[in-house]
Amino acid sequence: MSTTTIRLDEQLKARLAAAAERAGTTAHVFILEAIERSIEQSEIEDAFHRVAEQRWVSLLAGGKSIAWDEASAYVAACARGERPRKPAARPLKR
C-alpha cells in the first residue's frame, strides 16, 4: 500500500477530527471513505454521461422523438390508472 501526503490547514484538520469522532472512526478511515465515495460518484457520473451520449447519438441517427409534454401527459395518465394512447414519435425539429 502506498502513502500519500496531504496538507490541511488547522481549521480543516479540526473539522476532520470532529467529523471522524462523530462518525466513530479515525481521521484516516474517514478520509479514505470520503475519497472512495468521491471516486464512486465520479464513476457513476461518467457512466451516466456515456449512456446519455450514446442515447443522443442514437436519437440523432433515428431522427424521431416524442415531445416532452406528450410523453409527460402519457406517463401521468398511466399513473392515474388510465390507458391512454401512446404518443407517436415525430421527426426531430432541428
CYANA upper distance limits for C-alpha pairs under 8 A (distance plus 0.5 A):
  8 LEU  CA     12 LEU  CA      6.52
  8 LEU  CA     13 LYS  CA      6.23
  9 ASP  CA     13 LYS  CA      6.65
 10 GLU  CA     14 ALA  CA      6.61
 11 GLN  CA     15 ARG  CA      6.78
 12 LEU  CA     16 LEU  CA      6.55
 13 LYS  CA     17 ALA  CA      6.70
 14 ALA  CA     18 ALA  CA      6.71
 15 ARG  CA     19 ALA  CA      6.55
 16 LEU  CA     20 ALA  CA      6.52
 16 LEU  CA     27 ALA  CA      6.88
 16 LEU  CA     30 PHE  CA      8.50
 17 ALA  CA     21 GLU  CA      6.61
 17 ALA  CA     26 THR  CA      8.21
 17 ALA  CA     27 ALA  CA      6.28
 18 ALA  CA     22 ARG  CA      6.71
 19 ALA  CA     23 ALA  CA      6.68
 20 ALA  CA     24 GLY  CA      6.63
 20 ALA  CA     25 THR  CA      5.76
 20 ALA  CA     26 THR  CA      6.05
 20 ALA  CA     27 ALA  CA      5.76
 20 ALA  CA     30 PHE  CA      6.20
 21 GLU  CA     25 THR  CA      6.41
 21 GLU  CA     26 THR  CA      7.39
 21 GLU  CA     27 ALA  CA      8.40
 23 ALA  CA     30 PHE  CA      8.48
 25 THR  CA     29 VAL  CA      6.95
 25 THR  CA     30 PHE  CA      7.06
 26 THR  CA     30 PHE  CA      6.60
 27 ALA  CA     31 ILE  CA      6.57
 28 HIS  CA     32 LEU  CA      6.80
 29 VAL  CA     33 GLU  CA      6.59
 30 PHE  CA     34 ALA  CA      6.64
 31 ILE  CA     35 ILE  CA      6.65
 32 LEU  CA     36 GLU  CA      6.64
 33 GLU  CA     37 ARG  CA      6.63
 34 ALA  CA     38 SER  CA      6.65
 35 ILE  CA     39 ILE  CA      6.64
 36 GLU  CA     40 GLU  CA      6.61
 37 ARG  CA     41 GLN  CA      6.60
 38 SER  CA     42 SER  CA      6.69
 39 ILE  CA     43 GLU  CA      6.69
 40 GLU  CA     44 ILE  CA      6.67
 41 GLN  CA     45 GLU  CA      6.65
 42 SER  CA     46 ASP  CA      6.60
 43 GLU  CA     47 ALA  CA      6.67
 44 ILE  CA     48 PHE  CA      6.64
 45 GLU  CA     49 HIS  CA      6.70
 46 ASP  CA     50 ARG  CA      6.75
 47 ALA  CA     51 VAL  CA      6.74
 48 PHE  CA     52 ALA  CA      6.61
 49 HIS  CA     53 GLU  CA      6.53
 50 ARG  CA     54 GLN  CA      6.71
 51 VAL  CA     55 ARG  CA      6.64
 52 ALA  CA     56 TRP  CA      6.57
 53 GLU  CA     57 VAL  CA      6.69
 54 GLN  CA     58 SER  CA      6.68
 55 ARG  CA     59 LEU  CA      6.48
 56 TRP  CA     60 LEU  CA      6.65
 57 VAL  CA     61 ALA  CA      6.61
 58 SER  CA     62 GLY  CA      6.57
 59 LEU  CA     63 GLY  CA      6.33
 59 LEU  CA     64 LYS  CA      7.20
 59 LEU  CA     65 SER  CA      7.76
 60 LEU  CA     64 LYS  CA      8.20
 63 GLY  CA     91 PRO  CA      6.00
 63 GLY  CA     92 LEU  CA      6.05
 64 LYS  CA     89 ALA  CA      6.08
 64 LYS  CA     90 ARG  CA      5.47
 64 LYS  CA     91 PRO  CA      4.73
 64 LYS  CA     92 LEU  CA      5.76
 65 SER  CA     89 ALA  CA      5.36
 65 SER  CA     90 ARG  CA      5.96
 65 SER  CA     91 PRO  CA      6.89
 65 SER  CA     92 LEU  CA      6.62
 66 ILE  CA     70 GLU  CA      7.30
 66 ILE  CA     71 ALA  CA      6.84
 66 ILE  CA     87 PRO  CA      7.33
 66 ILE  CA     88 ALA  CA      7.04
 66 ILE  CA     89 ALA  CA      5.27
 66 ILE  CA     90 ARG  CA      6.72
 67 ALA  CA     71 ALA  CA      6.72
 68 TRP  CA     72 SER  CA      6.34
 69 ASP  CA     73 ALA  CA      6.54
 70 GLU  CA     74 TYR  CA      6.64
 70 GLU  CA     87 PRO  CA      6.85
 71 ALA  CA     75 VAL  CA      6.74
 71 ALA  CA     87 PRO  CA      7.29
 72 SER  CA     76 ALA  CA      6.61
 73 ALA  CA     77 ALA  CA      6.59
 74 TYR  CA     78 CYS  CA      6.75
 74 TYR  CA     84 PRO  CA      6.89
 74 TYR  CA     85 ARG  CA      8.15
 74 TYR  CA     86 LYS  CA      7.32
 74 TYR  CA     87 PRO  CA      7.72
 75 VAL  CA     79 ALA  CA      6.65
 76 ALA  CA     80 ARG  CA      6.87
 77 ALA  CA     81 GLY  CA      7.12
 77 ALA  CA     82 GLU  CA      5.84
 77 ALA  CA     83 ARG  CA      7.63
 77 ALA  CA     84 PRO  CA      6.93
 78 CYS  CA     82 GLU  CA      5.60
 78 CYS  CA     83 ARG  CA      6.55
 78 CYS  CA     84 PRO  CA      7.31
